[in-house]
């Protein structure tokens, strides 16, 4: 449990692996931690520079899988997947590395070596920076550069995770920087056996979202509560993967009503073993995304679940008028209808409560102004800037989250 908690915290912090990534649920973490028992480790210096496809590379296949699933804290997760996909390296290829990779070297002259055997020649690799002799590739709003090892290697050879299948080279990933490598196999693949029809999977992705509210100090979360002007309430958002196949979740967006005010630094991740009853505080950067363009998540396996809570103050200062305040939350996922949920605060005015709670503006880098109250229904542009991903820190989670560059 201590290891799971440590991994959760490192994924959530921007200085570590990331959020949804953020949102790695404990079941997914247990799978990753168990798989790491058979991980391949390579002792190599880390290239923590802007040319590395995965920042600082990976000391083991287990670490490489984790960074691929949840981000490296430096580059956008979508960019890592785009570059690997260009080299024919799929998500399933990466997640199988603990059992498929062997230690080898990529040589400056284009050879790939495992043990004392040359398994491939004419290697091509890629990086994020332009070096003379490279070819620029632009796709999915990112640019990267392909080239032969002789263009970019400063050493005669670099250690790599090499994947072979039936004795034939498939691809390699350089340990120092996690830059992908393709090459011409020296061994000819055996004739493919006659394909056997495989039944199509019958699983169907699905999800659900729930929005509840409680008076501060109460654990009785409901669809609606009655509160006085100045009362503090706690909103709780819960997302579940309810289908029979993984669901890819893009964004979670909360439309903060005009008649409630968010309490700074109150947003927290809850409901994950190891984080305690109060959960893990995420900070106002995440609140700004939740109330703004939406939190970017990722993939959730069937049964995965994640909850967020935040605190708000009821009613603006001034004359109170009894009315209902609806707080809407929206979740957008791939191949699943957009879901919404609402929690209601019924404001009454028989007693006006004066609060001394300090409400600080939410800051996003480098803004220093109060988070705007958007009002019901202002969810236009929910998809803007959202990159669809194939795996949530729900699925690795891996609910994942895109890492900012």
KASUL-V151563 format. One line per field, one symbol per residue. burial: 1 if it has 9 or more other ideal C-beta (glycine too) atoms within 8 Angstrom, else 0. Layout:
burial->???
This chain:
burial->000110111111010111111111111111111011001101010010001111111111111111111111101111111111111010101110110111111111011111000011101111110010010010000101111110111000111111110001101111111111101010001000000000000000111011111111000000011011111111111111101011111111111110110111011111010110001101011111111011111111110111111111111000010000111111111101001111111110100000000010011100000010100000100100011010111111111111100
